[in-house]
Amino acid sequence: MVTQAAQIAAACATVFGLVFITIQAIRVRKSLQISAANGIYSHAEALRSDIVAYPETRPYLLEGKNLGKTADPSLTSRVCTLSEMLLNYLEMIEVHADGLRKSDAEAWHRFVVRSFERAPTACRIVLEHPEHYAGNLARYAREADRETG
């Protein structure tokens, strides 16, 4: 009788433990998703702040204008630096996309491709050095490059 009661108690404790661990895993996953989203939006905010501070870079980062060979060296430097910031932002999105719902991940994919279409300097940097970037960024850059011709 005591052995049977002990087995039932052990089984109940095991079930309770599994439920507790499952709840904690769900909470941790949600916390990681929130942290990832906060990081993504922090990168976006920093990039927007720099574009506001240097409005002459906007056409090259958000409007699809190519940086000409005769561009002012300081403008070229700013556009290249901000393009790298944009790439860090897009890379962060790519790294965290796996943890998102499928519909959200597809929306981010479209956003990344559109970002490459609007920022040809960033697209060129990735196409020239695809090995420097995580995940599918090179594929997305090629996709954008094909679409913009």
WOQUI-V55309 format. One record per backbone hydrogen bond with DSSP energy under -0.5 kcal/mol. NH is the residue of the N-H (numbers start at 0). CO is the residue of the C=O. If there is no record, write none. Layout:
# WOQUI-V55309
NH,CO  NH,CO
This chain:
# WOQUI-V55309
4,0  5,1  6,2  7,3  8,4  9,5  10,6  11,7  12,8  13,9  14,10  15,11  16,12  17,13  18,14  19,15  20,16  21,17  22,18  23,19  24,20  25,21  26,22  27,23  28,24  29,25  30,26  31,27  32,28  33,29  34,30  35,31  36,32  37,33  38,34  39,35  40,36  41,37  42,38  43,39  44,40  45,41  46,42  47,43  48,44  49,45  50,46  51,47  52,48  53,49  54,51  56,53  57,54  59,56  60,56  60,57  61,57  62,57  62,58  63,117  64,58  67,65  70,67  75,71  76,72  77,73  78,74  79,75  80,76  81,77  82,78  83,79  84,80  85,81  86,82  87,83  88,84  89,85  90,86  91,87  92,88  93,89  94,90  95,91  96,92  98,95  99,96  104,100  105,101  106,102  107,103  108,104  109,105  110,106  111,107  112,108  113,109  114,110  115,111  116,112  117,113  118,114  120,59  122,118  123,119  124,120  125,121  126,122  127,123  128,124  131,128  132,129  136,133  139,135  140,136  141,137  142,138  143,139  144,140  145,141  146,142  147,143  148,144
